[in-house]
Amino acid sequence: MAIFLKRDPKNRSYIRRFLAALIRPFMSERPSQLPQLFFHNPDGPQRIQETVVQWNTHMSQYLDADGDNTYTRCFLHHIEHRKCSDGAGHEFLVFHFTHWDSSSSATGIVCAERAVNPGNSSRQSGLVCPSLSDNTVAHDTVSIVGSSHAATAYLEQRYPSSIVLCKMYFPSQSRPSTLQVSTILALVNEHSLFYSLYQRQCYWYADTVWRSLKRLFFGNEDLGTDHNLRARYAGVQLGPCDKSVDVVCERYELAWAQTLEQLSRARNIREAQLARVGICR
């Protein structure tokens, strides 16, 4: 027997809720995310920018409700080495991180680059005149962008002329975690705090991070047709430095130990706080 409902706003509201309940099990839930790593953008396009040191510090002090650092379970799937085809040919890296829940296919995108400290220059290219170099503080930052879809929109808006020169993929057994990647970004910054037009500019930063990760975690390069354009301006090679890669790789173990020490201190603080309220496990 058919049941007819009166045309009433309350009935329409009930029907909408009923249909939503039926459909919900078949809809994929939005992936959970972290303060320093986004996997979706519920409020539309957004970008949070931090220095690489801030990013590393914030992540190394993070604990979830169970007292675990979730960033150690988000891994680097691959990197893109990008170059702008206009202006000074600014170069930067785009990192694609996996979600900590292995059943989720979501990825979190983070861009890393070196530019001139905004207090001295607002140029996007990361190249300035020689008179400003050597005594100019480098501005090494990450932009926490979000999903792959959000990253595409962000790159088209901020760097519309950028092209992918090459990619590097990491085997599942040797992928670095997000926390390990942040440690290397901070370590490269520490190795050269100051900007230098001919030696320590955006080309140098991207190349040093790229080659350090490749050496430490056995990344597999997928060289594009334009990979020979890396670290070049007007056909002249600038930036790459084998010694810098050697130094970063030599210092990595100590830097990683210091990062883990920060994490340990965060756990000790959490346990002390729980003990004070009488619920220490």
C-alpha positions as CSV (number, residue, x, y, z in Angstrom):
1,M,0.0,0.0,0.0
2,A,1.4,3.3,-1.0
3,I,1.9,5.9,1.7
4,F,1.5,9.6,0.8
5,L,3.0,12.3,2.9
6,K,1.5,15.7,3.1
7,R,3.4,18.5,1.5
8,D,4.9,19.8,4.7
9,P,8.4,21.3,5.4
10,K,8.8,18.8,8.2
11,N,8.2,15.9,5.9
12,R,10.7,17.2,3.4
13,S,13.3,17.5,6.1
14,Y,12.7,14.0,7.3
15,I,13.0,12.6,3.8
16,R,16.3,14.4,3.2
17,R,17.7,13.0,6.5
18,F,16.4,9.5,5.6
19,L,18.1,9.6,2.1
20,A,21.3,10.9,3.6
21,A,21.4,8.0,6.1
22,L,21.0,5.6,3.2
23,I,23.7,7.1,1.1
24,R,26.3,7.8,3.8
25,P,27.7,4.2,4.0
26,F,28.6,4.4,0.3
27,M,30.3,7.7,0.5
28,S,34.1,7.9,1.2
29,E,34.9,9.9,4.3
30,R,37.3,12.8,4.2
31,P,40.7,11.7,5.4
32,S,41.8,12.9,8.8
33,Q,44.6,15.4,8.8
34,L,47.3,16.9,10.9
35,P,48.3,20.5,11.9
36,Q,51.4,20.5,9.7
37,L,50.1,18.2,6.9
38,F,46.8,18.5,5.1
39,F,45.0,15.8,3.1
40,H,41.9,17.8,2.1
41,N,40.8,21.4,2.1
42,P,37.3,21.6,3.7
43,D,37.3,25.4,3.7
44,G,38.5,25.8,0.1
45,P,42.0,26.6,-1.1
46,Q,44.4,27.5,1.6
47,R,48.1,27.6,2.3
48,I,50.0,27.7,5.5
49,Q,53.6,28.8,5.2
50,E,56.3,28.2,7.8
51,T,60.1,28.3,7.9
52,V,61.6,24.8,7.5
53,V,62.9,25.1,11.1
54,Q,59.4,25.9,12.4
55,W,57.9,23.0,10.5
56,N,60.4,20.5,11.9
57,T,60.0,21.9,15.4
58,H,56.2,21.8,15.4
59,M,56.1,18.2,14.1
60,S,58.8,16.9,16.5
61,Q,56.7,18.2,19.4
62,Y,53.4,16.8,18.2
63,L,51.6,13.9,20.0
64,D,48.2,12.5,19.2
65,A,45.7,11.3,21.8
66,D,47.5,8.0,22.2
67,G,50.9,9.7,22.7
68,D,52.2,8.8,19.3
69,N,53.8,11.1,16.7
70,T,51.7,10.5,13.6
71,Y,54.2,12.3,11.3
72,T,56.5,9.3,11.7
73,R,53.8,7.2,9.9
74,C,53.3,9.5,6.9
75,F,55.9,8.7,4.3
76,L,57.3,10.4,1.2
77,H,56.0,8.7,-1.9
78,H,57.8,11.0,-4.4
79,I,59.2,14.4,-5.1
80,E,58.9,16.7,-8.0
81,H,61.7,19.1,-9.0
82,R,60.1,22.1,-10.6
83,K,61.4,25.1,-12.4
84,C,59.7,28.3,-13.6
85,S,60.2,28.9,-17.3
86,D,60.1,32.7,-16.9
87,G,62.1,35.3,-15.0
88,A,65.1,33.9,-13.2
89,G,63.9,30.3,-13.5
90,H,63.1,29.8,-9.8
91,E,63.4,26.2,-8.7
92,F,61.6,24.4,-5.9
93,L,60.5,21.0,-4.7
94,V,57.0,19.5,-4.3
95,F,56.7,16.6,-1.8
96,H,53.9,14.0,-2.0
97,F,53.3,12.3,1.4
98,T,51.1,9.3,2.1
99,H,48.4,9.2,4.7
100,W,49.2,7.4,8.0
101,D,46.2,5.2,7.4
102,S,47.4,2.7,4.8
103,S,43.8,2.1,3.7
104,S,43.6,5.7,2.6
105,S,44.8,6.8,-0.8
106,A,44.9,10.5,0.2
107,T,48.1,12.4,-0.2
108,G,49.4,15.6,1.5
109,I,51.3,18.0,-0.6
110,V,54.1,20.3,0.7
111,C,56.2,22.7,-1.3
112,A,59.7,23.7,-0.2
113,E,61.9,26.5,-1.5
114,R,64.6,29.1,-0.8
115,A,64.0,32.8,-1.5
116,V,65.2,36.1,-0.1
117,N,64.0,37.1,3.4
118,P,60.8,39.1,2.8
119,G,62.3,41.8,5.0
120,N,64.9,42.4,2.3
121,S,63.1,41.6,-0.9
122,S,59.7,40.3,-2.0
123,R,60.9,38.8,-5.2
124,Q,59.5,35.4,-5.9
125,S,62.4,34.2,-7.9
126,G,64.9,33.8,-5.1
127,L,67.5,35.7,-7.0
128,V,68.7,39.2,-6.1
129,C,71.6,41.5,-7.1
130,P,75.1,40.6,-5.9
131,S,75.2,43.6,-3.6
132,L,72.5,42.0,-1.4
133,S,74.0,38.5,-1.3
134,D,76.3,36.9,1.3
135,N,74.9,39.1,4.1
136,T,71.2,38.4,3.3
137,V,69.4,35.8,5.4
138,A,67.9,33.0,3.3
139,H,64.2,32.4,3.6
140,D,63.8,28.7,3.4
141,T,60.1,27.8,3.8
142,V,57.5,25.1,3.3
143,S,54.0,25.8,2.0
144,I,51.5,23.3,3.4
145,V,49.0,23.1,0.6
146,G,46.7,20.0,1.0
147,S,45.4,17.5,-1.5
148,S,46.7,16.9,-5.0
149,H,43.7,18.8,-6.4
150,A,44.5,21.8,-4.1
151,A,48.2,21.6,-5.0
152,T,47.4,21.9,-8.7
153,A,45.3,25.0,-8.1
154,Y,48.0,26.5,-5.9
155,L,50.8,25.9,-8.4
156,E,48.8,27.2,-11.3
157,Q,48.1,30.4,-9.3
158,R,51.5,31.0,-7.7
159,Y,53.8,29.5,-10.3
160,P,51.8,29.3,-13.5
161,S,55.0,28.9,-15.7
162,S,56.5,26.1,-13.6
163,I,57.3,22.7,-15.2
164,V,58.3,19.4,-13.7
165,L,62.0,18.7,-14.6
166,C,62.1,15.3,-12.9
167,K,60.6,13.2,-10.2
168,M,62.1,10.9,-7.6
169,Y,60.2,7.9,-6.2
170,F,61.1,6.0,-3.0
171,P,60.7,2.2,-2.5
172,S,58.2,1.4,0.2
173,Q,60.9,-0.2,2.4
174,S,63.1,2.9,2.4
175,R,60.7,5.8,2.3
176,P,61.5,8.6,4.7
177,S,58.8,9.8,7.0
178,T,57.5,13.4,7.0
179,L,59.5,14.0,10.2
180,Q,62.7,12.8,8.6
181,V,62.1,15.0,5.5
182,S,61.6,18.0,7.7
183,T,64.8,17.2,9.5
184,I,66.8,17.3,6.2
185,L,65.1,20.5,5.1
186,A,66.1,22.2,8.4
187,L,69.6,20.7,8.2
188,V,70.2,22.1,4.7
189,N,69.1,25.5,6.0
190,E,71.5,25.2,9.0
191,H,74.3,24.4,6.7
192,S,73.9,27.7,4.9
193,L,71.8,30.3,6.7
194,F,72.8,33.1,4.3
195,Y,71.8,33.6,0.7
196,S,74.5,33.8,-2.0
197,L,73.6,34.8,-5.5
198,Y,76.2,32.5,-7.1
199,Q,76.4,29.7,-4.6
200,R,73.5,29.5,-2.1
201,Q,70.3,30.4,-3.9
202,C,67.1,28.5,-4.8
203,Y,69.0,26.2,-7.2
204,W,71.5,25.2,-4.5
205,Y,68.8,24.5,-1.9
206,A,66.6,22.4,-4.1
207,D,69.6,20.4,-5.5
208,T,71.1,19.8,-2.0
209,V,67.8,18.6,-0.5
210,W,67.1,16.4,-3.6
211,R,70.5,14.7,-3.7
212,S,70.7,14.3,0.1
213,L,67.4,12.4,0.1
214,K,68.4,10.3,-2.9
215,R,71.7,9.3,-1.1
216,L,70.2,8.7,2.3
217,F,67.0,6.9,1.3
218,F,67.9,5.3,-2.1
219,G,65.4,7.3,-4.2
220,N,64.9,6.3,-7.8
221,E,65.0,9.3,-10.2
222,D,62.6,9.5,-13.1
223,L,64.4,12.1,-15.3
224,G,62.2,14.2,-17.5
225,T,63.2,15.5,-20.9
226,D,64.1,18.9,-19.3
227,H,66.1,17.6,-16.4
228,N,69.3,19.2,-17.8
229,L,67.8,22.6,-17.0
230,R,68.2,22.0,-13.3
231,A,70.3,24.6,-11.5
232,R,70.8,26.7,-14.6
233,Y,70.2,30.3,-15.3
234,A,70.6,31.6,-18.9
235,G,72.4,28.4,-19.7
236,V,75.0,28.8,-16.9
237,Q,75.1,26.2,-14.1
238,L,74.7,27.7,-10.6
239,G,74.2,26.1,-7.2
240,P,75.1,22.4,-7.2
241,C,77.7,21.5,-4.6
242,D,78.9,18.0,-3.9
243,K,80.5,19.1,-0.7
244,S,77.2,20.4,0.6
245,V,75.5,17.1,0.0
246,D,78.4,15.3,1.8
247,V,78.1,17.6,4.8
248,V,74.3,17.2,5.1
249,C,74.5,13.4,4.8
250,E,77.3,13.2,7.4
251,R,75.3,15.4,9.8
252,Y,72.0,13.7,9.3
253,E,72.3,10.9,11.9
254,L,73.0,13.5,14.7
255,A,70.3,15.8,13.5
256,W,67.8,13.0,13.4
257,A,68.8,12.0,17.0
258,Q,68.2,15.5,18.1
259,T,64.7,15.5,16.5
260,L,63.9,12.3,18.3
261,E,65.2,13.8,21.5
262,Q,62.7,16.7,21.1
263,L,60.0,14.1,20.6
264,S,61.0,12.3,23.7
265,R,60.9,15.5,25.7
266,A,57.4,16.1,24.4
267,R,56.3,12.7,25.6
268,N,57.9,13.3,29.0
269,I,56.0,16.6,29.3
270,R,52.7,14.8,28.4
271,E,53.3,12.1,30.9
272,A,54.1,14.6,33.6
273,Q,50.9,16.5,32.8
274,L,48.8,13.3,33.0
275,A,50.5,12.4,36.3
276,R,49.5,15.7,37.8
277,V,45.8,15.1,37.1
278,G,46.0,11.6,38.4
279,I,45.4,9.7,35.1
280,C,48.9,8.6,34.3
281,R,48.8,5.2,32.5
